[in-house]
Structures are given as structure tokens and as C-alpha cells.
Amino acid sequence: MDFLNQYNIYKNRINQKLSYTLNKLPFQESNLLQAMKYSIFSGGKRLRACLVYATGDIFKVNMITLDTISIAVECIHAYSLIHDDLPCMDNDNFRRGKISCHIKYNESISLLSGDALQSLAFYILSKNFMPGVCDSKRVKMISELSDSIGASGMCMGQILDLESEKKEINLCDLETINLYKTAFLIRSSVRLAYLSSNNTSKSVLSILDRFSNSIGLAFQIQDDILDFKKDTKKVQSHQKYNGKLKKNYLSILDLKKSKNKIKELYEQAFLMLDVLKKDFNINKLEKLTQFIIKRIE
């Protein structure tokens, strides 16, 4: 099967599961629910959910279990984008070509809709049926997701990112920011699928971590390049938000070096897949990785 077809199967599946989940909530006509739906169905690529499904396929995890994980991950991702666009953060008026949640509704509704999506993610992960997942595994999964988005993960990445606007940083600093801000949720998507399986090898988990960290960093550089190409108001390769200079790969490396860095990271990811290939069928994860690469070509 051509992977575009497989990708569309995954994407349609998670969209249906998200729709079903949100439509079961009370107060459907409230601005809170409308804002949650607006943000979660704003045209996301669902690549994190696809990573869950493709990783789960390797370790023969039940699809119903993978649905639960994917819903949780996508709710967390949507919440993070809502908060990221707020005036106190990046103050972005647009997201994926549409007006941001706080512009369409207002700042308070936007803030609360992000909070509600975050709590919904953990409710789903703690309550939804997951065949083959015992309570001890479920606790490990909840711990993993919470760790990846809090003070040891995404929130710390956001703080480091905000603080970087006020000082000079180097490439090492930027990679640390993007590991915490972007890569750790991508890593968590892969880890959650693995933790729900019957496999317990720490060495396999380490290989998956190295794979997903490489993918996460490459993904962030791709986004920086795509943003750069879309935005015609650049100042010396910096993204500018209300007079603040936003640090990214193009503010430290030029376009050619950024693309070379992406290539280097994907080579590292494929090296990890080659190791896994010795013992597992990684066909779907490998094709998904190739599919992600083509976003920048």
C-alpha cells in the first residue's frame, strides 16, 4: 500500500476518535467546547498520532489501545498550540492559516480550552479501555506523558524559548530548547505505544528514544524553514513577534546549513530503524519517517 493511503487511514481514524470523544462531553453549545473543537480540528497533520499507530504496529499493540494513546497525545498537542499562541507567549494571531483560538473567541476562553484539553488527555489515558494494558502499565504511561509536558519537558522548553529572546544563544542551546519544547512530546508518542506493548527491553526503548529525538529535532527545523518561507517580513532570518526576536535554526544557521542538519538528523533516525529492523517489522514506521522528510523537499 502506498504510504499516503496508510497516512490517510491513520489520520481519518484519529479524527473520528477525537470527534467522538469531544462530542460525548457535556455543554456542547458552550464557548469552551466550541473553542476546544475549533482548535483540535484546525487542520493538524496528526503526525504524532501516526507515530503512535506506526510504532504500535511494530509491537502488535491492539488498535483500540493505540486509539486511546493517540487521542491523549493529540489533545496535549492541541492544548500546547492554543497556549503557545496566547499574547503572553508568542502572541500569534494565526495558526495553520486560520485565526488563533484567542482571536476567534477570547483570551480567557482560549486559556481554559487549553486547560480542558490537557485534563481530557489524562482522563482518556486513565479511563478508556486499553486491551492488554494492566493498571501498572497504565500508571507508567500516565507518568510518561505527564513528565514529557511539564517542568521536565515541554513547559521547560517553553520557558527556555521565552528566555532566549533576551540573550544570545548558540546551536547547542537551541537544540536543548527544541528537545524539551518539541521532541519530548514526539518521543512520548513513541514511548507510550511501546509501553502499552508486551515488550520490556530497555535497549529497544533506548533505540526508539534516539530515533524519536532525531525526528523531533528535524521536525522543528522543518517547521522553522516552512515558517521562514511563508513569512515575507523577516529581519536577518529572525522571526519577529511584536518587536521580539524569536530564535530559531535560521537565526543561527543559514538555510543550506539548516537543511544539512535535517539530513544529518534523519540519517541518525534511519540508523536506529536499521537496528530495529534486525528483530522487528518496521515497514510502516520507516515509510512514515520517509513521508515526514518529504515535507521539506
PLY file of the C-alpha trace (Angstrom):
ply
format ascii 1.0
element vertex 297
property float x
property float y
property float z
element edge 296
property int vertex1
property int vertex2
end_header
0.00 0.00 0.00
1.25 3.49 -0.86
2.02 5.25 2.43
-0.12 8.25 1.56
-3.10 5.90 1.70
-1.90 4.49 5.03
-1.37 8.01 6.36
-4.91 8.97 5.37
-6.26 5.86 7.11
-4.45 6.82 10.32
-5.48 10.48 10.02
-9.14 9.70 9.36
-9.20 7.20 12.20
-7.84 9.61 14.81
-10.10 12.42 13.58
-13.13 10.15 14.04
-11.98 9.13 17.53
-11.36 12.74 18.54
-14.76 13.80 17.22
-16.49 11.00 19.12
-14.60 11.89 22.33
-15.38 15.60 22.21
-19.00 15.07 21.19
-19.59 13.00 24.34
-18.70 15.91 26.62
-21.44 17.99 28.29
-22.31 21.61 27.43
-21.84 21.12 23.69
-23.09 24.62 22.89
-20.73 26.33 25.30
-17.89 28.53 24.08
-15.48 26.25 25.93
-16.44 23.19 23.88
-16.61 25.19 20.66
-13.10 26.54 21.26
-11.78 23.06 22.05
-13.25 21.68 18.83
-12.09 24.67 16.80
-8.51 24.13 17.92
-8.35 20.36 17.70
-9.88 20.30 14.20
-7.91 23.22 12.78
-6.11 21.16 10.16
-3.40 19.34 12.08
-1.33 16.73 10.28
-1.75 14.19 13.13
1.86 13.07 12.75
2.14 12.31 16.47
-0.89 10.03 16.29
0.60 8.41 13.19
3.79 7.75 15.14
1.67 6.06 17.82
-0.06 3.84 15.26
3.12 3.01 13.30
5.10 2.22 16.46
2.26 0.15 17.86
2.16 -1.82 14.63
5.77 -2.92 15.23
4.96 -4.35 18.65
1.49 -5.70 17.74
-0.44 -3.40 20.09
-4.23 -3.55 19.86
-5.65 -0.70 17.73
-8.16 0.26 20.43
-5.27 0.83 22.81
-3.47 2.89 20.17
-6.64 4.96 19.66
-6.64 5.90 23.34
-2.98 6.91 23.26
-3.46 8.88 20.05
-6.43 10.80 21.43
-4.44 11.74 24.53
-1.39 12.85 22.55
-3.42 14.93 20.09
-5.31 16.64 22.94
-1.98 17.56 24.55
-0.60 18.84 21.25
-3.70 20.98 20.62
-3.57 22.40 24.15
0.09 23.34 23.71
-0.61 25.21 20.46
-3.51 27.16 21.97
-1.32 28.34 24.84
1.64 28.93 22.55
-0.38 31.45 20.51
-1.56 33.47 23.53
-0.46 37.13 23.88
1.67 36.26 26.92
3.56 33.66 24.87
4.19 34.06 21.12
1.22 36.40 20.57
0.39 34.75 17.25
-2.85 35.75 15.52
-2.84 32.83 13.08
-2.42 29.07 13.30
-2.38 26.84 10.18
-3.81 29.64 8.06
-6.74 30.28 10.41
-7.16 32.85 13.15
-5.87 31.65 16.51
-8.23 30.43 19.21
-7.84 33.56 21.36
-8.69 35.78 18.38
-11.79 33.82 17.38
-13.06 33.52 20.96
-11.11 35.46 23.56
-8.07 35.05 25.76
-9.87 33.61 28.79
-11.86 31.07 26.77
-8.69 30.13 24.88
-6.74 29.63 28.10
-9.47 27.45 29.59
-9.95 25.41 26.42
-6.24 24.54 26.52
-6.55 23.58 30.18
-9.60 21.45 29.40
-7.83 19.61 26.57
-4.87 18.86 28.82
-7.08 17.41 31.56
-9.13 15.50 28.96
-5.94 13.82 27.74
-5.22 12.38 31.17
-8.85 11.43 31.77
-8.82 9.47 28.50
-5.49 7.81 29.29
-6.63 6.84 32.77
-10.20 5.71 31.96
-10.50 4.49 28.37
-10.44 0.77 27.65
-7.00 -0.40 26.52
-6.89 -4.14 25.74
-3.75 -5.79 27.07
-2.82 -2.87 29.33
-2.82 -3.64 33.06
-3.11 -0.94 35.71
0.63 -0.85 36.39
1.32 -0.22 32.69
-1.36 2.45 32.61
0.28 4.26 35.53
3.64 4.14 33.74
2.02 5.63 30.64
0.36 8.44 32.58
3.68 9.15 34.30
5.47 9.21 30.95
3.07 11.68 29.34
2.95 14.00 32.35
6.75 14.04 32.59
7.13 14.87 28.90
4.96 18.01 29.06
5.73 19.51 32.49
8.75 21.04 34.18
10.87 18.17 32.85
9.57 18.54 29.31
7.51 20.86 27.16
6.85 23.59 29.75
10.56 23.86 30.48
11.19 24.10 26.74
8.71 26.97 26.52
10.42 28.84 29.36
13.85 28.33 27.81
12.43 29.57 24.50
10.97 32.72 26.06
14.19 33.44 27.94
16.23 33.01 24.76
14.59 36.13 23.32
16.57 38.25 25.81
20.04 36.81 25.25
22.39 35.32 22.71
22.23 31.56 22.34
24.24 29.03 20.36
23.24 25.93 18.43
23.64 23.70 21.50
21.29 25.96 23.49
18.74 25.91 20.67
18.82 22.12 20.42
18.20 21.87 24.16
15.18 24.20 23.81
13.74 22.18 20.95
14.35 18.82 22.62
12.23 19.94 25.54
9.72 22.06 23.61
9.05 19.75 20.65
10.96 16.48 20.61
9.93 15.16 24.02
6.22 15.01 23.14
7.14 13.23 19.90
9.34 10.88 21.92
6.48 10.33 24.35
4.14 9.38 21.48
6.56 6.61 20.53
7.24 5.60 24.14
3.54 5.32 25.01
2.94 2.90 22.15
5.92 0.83 23.29
4.94 0.93 26.98
1.50 -0.42 26.08
3.05 -3.47 24.42
4.33 -6.73 25.90
7.92 -5.73 25.23
10.08 -4.62 28.16
13.55 -4.30 26.64
15.32 -1.16 27.84
17.71 -1.34 24.89
14.80 -1.26 22.41
13.31 1.70 24.28
16.68 3.48 24.10
16.82 2.93 20.34
13.29 4.32 20.00
14.29 7.35 22.09
17.24 8.11 19.85
15.03 7.69 16.79
12.26 9.96 18.08
14.62 12.67 19.41
16.22 12.86 15.97
12.81 13.03 14.31
11.65 15.67 16.79
14.62 17.95 16.22
14.42 17.53 12.45
10.70 18.25 12.58
11.34 21.54 14.41
13.94 22.66 11.88
11.48 21.82 9.09
8.86 23.98 10.75
11.34 26.84 11.07
12.10 26.61 7.36
8.43 26.37 6.38
7.62 29.38 8.57
10.52 31.28 7.03
9.26 30.58 3.51
5.70 31.65 4.40
6.66 34.85 6.18
7.79 37.71 3.94
8.55 40.01 6.89
11.86 38.61 8.01
14.62 40.59 9.69
18.00 38.95 9.11
16.45 35.48 9.17
14.72 36.09 12.54
11.05 35.53 13.18
9.66 38.67 14.77
6.80 38.72 17.24
5.70 42.19 18.39
9.22 43.57 18.40
10.76 40.45 19.99
13.27 38.43 18.01
12.37 34.76 18.07
15.41 32.48 17.96
15.28 29.52 15.60
17.60 27.49 13.41
17.58 30.11 10.66
18.71 32.79 13.10
21.81 30.70 13.91
22.34 28.65 10.75
21.59 29.69 7.18
19.04 27.86 5.04
21.57 25.49 3.47
23.12 24.51 6.82
19.66 24.03 8.31
18.73 21.62 5.53
22.02 19.78 6.02
21.22 19.49 9.73
17.85 17.95 8.86
19.59 15.43 6.61
22.04 14.55 9.37
19.22 14.03 11.89
17.22 11.83 9.54
20.31 9.75 8.85
20.57 9.18 12.61
16.89 8.23 12.74
17.28 5.72 9.92
20.35 4.22 11.61
18.16 3.48 14.63
15.50 1.96 12.38
18.13 -0.26 10.79
18.97 -1.61 14.25
15.30 -2.33 14.95
14.89 -3.94 11.54
17.02 -6.89 12.66
14.29 -8.10 15.02
11.07 -6.33 14.03
8.96 -5.43 11.01
9.34 -1.65 10.92
7.84 -1.13 7.46
5.15 1.38 8.46
7.36 3.41 10.79
10.08 3.55 8.14
7.62 4.75 5.49
6.16 7.31 7.89
9.66 8.69 8.50
10.23 8.96 4.76
6.84 10.65 4.44
7.78 13.25 7.07
11.04 14.01 5.26
9.17 14.91 2.07
7.51 17.85 3.84
10.67 19.85 3.29
11.66 18.75 -0.21
0 1
1 2
2 3
3 4
4 5
5 6
6 7
7 8
8 9
9 10
10 11
11 12
12 13
13 14
14 15
15 16
16 17
17 18
18 19
19 20
20 21
21 22
22 23
23 24
24 25
25 26
26 27
27 28
28 29
29 30
30 31
31 32
32 33
33 34
34 35
35 36
36 37
37 38
38 39
39 40
40 41
41 42
42 43
43 44
44 45
45 46
46 47
47 48
48 49
49 50
50 51
51 52
52 53
53 54
54 55
55 56
56 57
57 58
58 59
59 60
60 61
61 62
62 63
63 64
64 65
65 66
66 67
67 68
68 69
69 70
70 71
71 72
72 73
73 74
74 75
75 76
76 77
77 78
78 79
79 80
80 81
81 82
82 83
83 84
84 85
85 86
86 87
87 88
88 89
89 90
90 91
91 92
92 93
93 94
94 95
95 96
96 97
97 98
98 99
99 100
100 101
101 102
102 103
103 104
104 105
105 106
106 107
107 108
108 109
109 110
110 111
111 112
112 113
113 114
114 115
115 116
116 117
117 118
118 119
119 120
120 121
121 122
122 123
123 124
124 125
125 126
126 127
127 128
128 129
129 130
130 131
131 132
132 133
133 134
134 135
135 136
136 137
137 138
138 139
139 140
140 141
141 142
142 143
143 144
144 145
145 146
146 147
147 148
148 149
149 150
150 151
151 152
152 153
153 154
154 155
155 156
156 157
157 158
158 159
159 160
160 161
161 162
162 163
163 164
164 165
165 166
166 167
167 168
168 169
169 170
170 171
171 172
172 173
173 174
174 175
175 176
176 177
177 178
178 179
179 180
180 181
181 182
182 183
183 184
184 185
185 186
186 187
187 188
188 189
189 190
190 191
191 192
192 193
193 194
194 195
195 196
196 197
197 198
198 199
199 200
200 201
201 202
202 203
203 204
204 205
205 206
206 207
207 208
208 209
209 210
210 211
211 212
212 213
213 214
214 215
215 216
216 217
217 218
218 219
219 220
220 221
221 222
222 223
223 224
224 225
225 226
226 227
227 228
228 229
229 230
230 231
231 232
232 233
233 234
234 235
235 236
236 237
237 238
238 239
239 240
240 241
241 242
242 243
243 244
244 245
245 246
246 247
247 248
248 249
249 250
250 251
251 252
252 253
253 254
254 255
255 256
256 257
257 258
258 259
259 260
260 261
261 262
262 263
263 264
264 265
265 266
266 267
267 268
268 269
269 270
270 271
271 272
272 273
273 274
274 275
275 276
276 277
277 278
278 279
279 280
280 281
281 282
282 283
283 284
284 285
285 286
286 287
287 288
288 289
289 290
290 291
291 292
292 293
293 294
294 295
295 296
